[in-house]
Amino acid sequence: MAEFRIGYLINALIFTGAGLLAFAAAMAAVDRFIPRRIWKEIVEEKNLALAILAGAVAIAIGLIVSAAMH
């Protein structure tokens, strides 16, 4: 069994933070370029199609960020 090294944990935390920041920036950019407010449309207007699209975009951006960080 490999021994635990604190450097691996710190490295994982740094890349996790960088990935979350990249994901948040990408989602903010998507929200900015869509002509309607995503949250208002999903919650107040009950727009299921936009909710599915937003979820798919979030998954896609997450996969891209994950691949880039790997």
LINKA-V374110 format. One record per backbone hydrogen bond with DSSP energy under -0.5 kcal/mol. CO is the residue of the C=O (numbers start at 0). NH is the residue of the N-H. Records with the same first field share a line. If there is no record, write none. Layout:
CO = NH  NH
This chain:
4 = 7  8
5 = 9
6 = 10
7 = 11
8 = 12
9 = 13
10 = 14
11 = 15
12 = 16
13 = 17
14 = 18
15 = 19
16 = 20
17 = 21
18 = 22
19 = 23
20 = 24
21 = 25
22 = 26
23 = 27
24 = 28
25 = 29
26 = 30
27 = 31
28 = 32
29 = 33
35 = 37
36 = 40
37 = 41
38 = 42
39 = 43  44
40 = 46
45 = 47
46 = 50
47 = 51
48 = 52
49 = 53
50 = 54
51 = 55
52 = 56
53 = 57
54 = 58
55 = 59
56 = 60
57 = 61
58 = 62
59 = 63
60 = 64
61 = 65
62 = 66
63 = 67
64 = 68
65 = 69
